[in-house]
C-alpha cells in the first residue's frame, strides 16, 4: 500500500497520482481493470499509455442507495446538513476528532492565515480532520482542495451578526451539532481567528481524555466562567448529548447568543457530567489584545490565542499584523517559516 497522506489538498493528490502513473480512471471516469490490477507489482512505468487492446474499461457505478444522492446537488439546508453528517461520519470512522468550522467570506483572510499557521506547525493531519462548513459560495470556492460542504440556501445573502437570520442559522447549527453527536462524532468546534502555538487537540487528548466537554474560560476571570463557543470539545457521551439537546430546545424558544445560553445551562448540567476547563495561561481569549488582561502570553507556554474580543475582521487582521502574528504575504502566500514559530510583538 502507498498512501498520499503527506500531501495537503485533493488537487495535489490527484495531480501526483496522475504524474506517477497511478491514476486508474479513463477520461470519462471508467475504470481500467487491467491497468489497476498491475499496480500491485508496478509493472507499468509512470505515465504509460493505455490502449484499448490492453485494457477492459467498465463504468464505476455507485451503489443504488448513493446514485440518487449523486444525481442531484443538495439544494436545501436540510439536504446539505445530511452531506455534513455523511462526511463527518466518514472522518469519524478514521478515528479522532472532527474539527468543525463554520466558514464565511468575512473570515476569508483569517481562515487562510489559520491554515498557514497549521501548515507551519506541521499539523497537516489536523487540516485533514477539518470540515469547513461554508455559508456562502465565495468561501466554498476558496476552500477547494479541503474538506468542505455548502451550507446555505439559494438567495440567502450576507448574514449580519445580531440579526434574526443570523440567529436562525446559528440555531440550525446547534441542531446540526446535536445530530453529529448522536451519530457518535467527536466534535471540536473551532474558529479561524486563532493562533496556535502547538496542537490543542493533542493537549486535550493527553490531559482531558475522559471529559464530556472541554473548553476555556472566555470571560473576565470571574468566579462564574464563560465557555468559549468557538473553542469547544464535545465528546459524544450521553451527558453531552443530553446537555446539547437542552441547549437546542432553549435556543429554539430564545433566539440569541448560544454561548450565553450554554453558560446558563452549566449550573444545571447532567449529574456526573465532566466539564473540564483548560488552563487560562495556555489558552488565552482576545482580551489581552484589547487591554492587556492577564499579561503578555509566554510563547513557550501558550497553546492557543484567540482574537475573539475584537469586533470586526478588519481590526482582527490589523492587530495580528501589528503583533507579528500574520503569516501571509501581500499576495496571500503562506510564509511557513514564520507560521511554525509565532513571535508576539509589543506589550
N, C-alpha and C positions, 0 to 999 in steps of 0.2 A: 504494500500500500504506500502511495505517496500522497501527502496532504499539501494543500495550498494555503494553510492557515497562517503563514507568516506574511501574507500579503493582505493589506487593508483595502477593502472595496471589491465588489464583484467584477467591475470592469477590468481591473488589473488581473484578477484571477483568470477571467475568460481569455484575455489577451495573451497571457503567459501560456495557458494550455494550448492555444492555437499555434503559438510560435514554436512550442516544443513538440508539436505533432500529436498532442494528447487530446485533441478535440474530436469527439466521436460522432458528431452530427453532420449531416449534409446541409447544403444551402437552405433547404426547405424544412429543416428540423427533423429529417429522417435519420434513423439510427443505422449506422454501418456496422452490422453484426460481425462480419469477417474482420474488419479493422479493429473493432472493440475487443474481440477475443484474443487477438495477437498482442494486445497491450501488456498482458501479464508477463510476456517474455521479451517485450521491447524489440521485436523482430523488425519493425518498420522504422526507418530513420525519421527524424523530425521533419515535418512538412512533406512527407511522402505523398505523391499524387494518388488519388483513389480512382480507379477505373470501374466502369460498370461491370466488366467481365470478372473483376476480382472481388466484387462485393455484392451482398444481398441487403438491400435497403428496405426497412419496414418503418411505417409511421409509428411514432411514440404516442400511444393513446392513454389518456388519463383514465383512472377507474371511473365507472359510471357516476358515482356519487360526486366526483370532482368536476365532471365535464360541465355541469350546469353552472357551477361557480366560475369556471374559467371562461365560459362563453359570454358572460356579461359582467362588465366592470361594476363594482358596488356603487350605487347611486345615492343611497340614503345613509344617514349617520349610523343607523342600526346595522345595516349591511357592512359598513366599514368597521364597526365595532367587532363584528364576527371575524373579520380579517385580523384585527389586532389580537383577538383571543387565539386564533389559529396559529399566528406567528409566535406569540408568547408561549404557547403550549409546546411548539417545536423547540424553542430555545430552552424551555424548562427541562425538556427531556434530555438535553445535552448536559444538564447539571448547572447548578449555580444560580445566581440572581439575574433577574431581568431588569436592566436599568431603563426605566420608563420615563421618557422626556416628552412633554407637550411643547412642540416647537412652533414658533411663528416668525414672520418676516421681520418683526421689530427686533428680535433677538438674533438676527442672521449673523452679524459680525461676532457677537458674543459666542454663538454656537461654534463658529469656525475657530475662534480663539481657544475655546474649551477642547475641541477636537485636537488642535495643535498641541495643547498642554499635555493631553494624554499620550499623544504620539511621542513627545519629548521624554516622557517618563517611561516609555516602553510598555504602555498599557494597551496594546492593540487588542488584547483579549477582552478588556472591558468595552472597547468600541464594538467588538463583535457581539457582546452581550447587550448592547444598547438598542432599544427600539424607539425610533423617533416617530412620534405621532404628530404629523404635520397638519395644522389647522388652516393652511392656505396653500394655494398652488405654487407660488414662488418658493416657499420653504421646501415643499415636496421636491421640486425640481433641483434646488440647491443641494439636497441631501442624496442625490443619485450616487449609488455605489455603497450606501449604507443601508442598514435595516430600517425601512421606512414604510409608512402607510398613510394614505389620505384619511383625514378625519374632519371633513367639513361638508356642509350642504351647498348645493348649487345656489349661487346668488347670495351667499352668506354675508359677504362684505367684510370689512375690517371690524374687529371686535375691540371695544374700548373698555378699559378696566373700570369697575364700579358701575356698570350698566346692566340692565336686565338681561340682554342677550349674552353678555359675558358670564353672568352668574348661572344662567340656564345651561350654558356649555360646561361650566365647572361642575354643576350637578350631574350632568351626564358623565363627566369624568369620574366622579365618586362612584356612580353606578358601575361604570366600566371596571374600575379597580376592584369593586366587590366581586364582579364576575370572574376577574382574573384570580382573585384569592380563592374563590370556590373551586376553580379548576387546579388548585394547588401550585400556582405560580408564585415564586418568591419575588416580591416586587420591591425595587429600590426606586422610590420617587425622587427624581433628581432634576436640577435646573442647570442651565449652562452659563449662568452669571457667577461662576465659581472658579477659584484657582485651587488646583490640587497640588500638594507637595509630595504626597505619597498615595498609596492605594487605600481609600477608605473602606472599600469592600473587604479587603484582606484584614484590615484592622477590626472590623465588626465580626468577621468570621472567627478571628482569634480571641477577641475579648468579650464577645457577647453571643456565644454560639447557641444558647438556649432561650434567648429573649423572644418574646412575641413581637414587640415593636421596639425599634431603636431610633433615636433622633437626638438632636442637640437643642439646648435652650436658646430660643430666638428672642428672648425678652431682654429686660434691662438688669438682669442679675437679681431680680426679686425672688421672694420665697416661692411664689406660685409661678412655676415655669411655663413657658410657651413653646409647644412643639413646632418645629420648622416644617411647614408643609412642602418645602422644596428640597428637603433632605430627610427622607423618611424611609426606613427599612421596615417592610411589612412581611412578617413570616406568616404563611397561610395556615395558622393554627385555628382551633375552634374559638379561642379567646379573641384573636384578631378579627376573624370573620364576624363574630357577634358584635364587637365594638364598631366595626366599619358599617355593618348593617344598620345599627342605630344611627350612625352619622348620616347615612343615606336618607333615612326617614326624616331626620331632623332638618337636613338640608332641603328636602322637598317642601317642607312646610315653612321654612325660614331661609329664604334665599339670602346669601351673604357670603362672607369670607369663611371657607370651610376650615381654615386654620384656627380661627377663633371658636368655631363650633366644636372642633375636636378638643380644644383646651377645656371647654365647658363640660365635656363628657368624661374627662380623665378622672375627676374625683369619684365618679360612679362606674369606673371601669369594672369589667367582669372579675369576680373573685378569683384570685390565683393568677391573674394575668401579670406577665413580666414585662413591664415598661421600663426600659433602661436608657439612661441619659449619657451621651458622650461627653467627655471632659471639655470644659469651655476653653481651656488653654490650647487644645489641639483642634477644636472645631469652632471657628470664630464666625459670628454674624457680621453684617456690614456696618455695625455701629462704630467700629474703630475708625473707619474711613471718614465718618461724619464728625465725631467729637473726641476721638482718641480713647474711647472707653476700653478698659482692660489693658491698656499699654500696647506698645508695638509688639506684634507677634514675633516669636522666635522661629525663624525658618527651619531650625534643626528639630523643633518640637511640633510645630503646627502640621496638621494633616490636610485641612481644607479651610479656605477663607471664602466667605460669601459676600456678594455686593448687594444683598437684599434690602439694606436700609436706605438705599438711594432710589429715588423715584425717577423713572425715565431712563431709557437705554443710553441716551446721549451722555448723561452725567456718569453712568457706569463706565462707559468706554473711555471717556475723558480721564476719569480717576485712575483706571487701570493703566492707562498710558503714562500718567504722571508718576505712578508708583512703580513703574518699570515692570508691570505685570501684563503687558500687551506683547503677544508673541508673533503677530502678523506684520508683514511689510506693508508699505503703502499700496501695493498691488495685491495684497491678500495672501501672499506666500507665507508658509509656516517656517519660522526660524527655530528649528528643532533644538539647537544648542542652547537657546535661552529658555525654551518651554520646559526642558527637563530639569532646570535648576533655577526656579523663580527667586529673584532677589528683590526685596522690598526697599524702595527708596523713600526718603522723607522720615517723618516722625515715627 
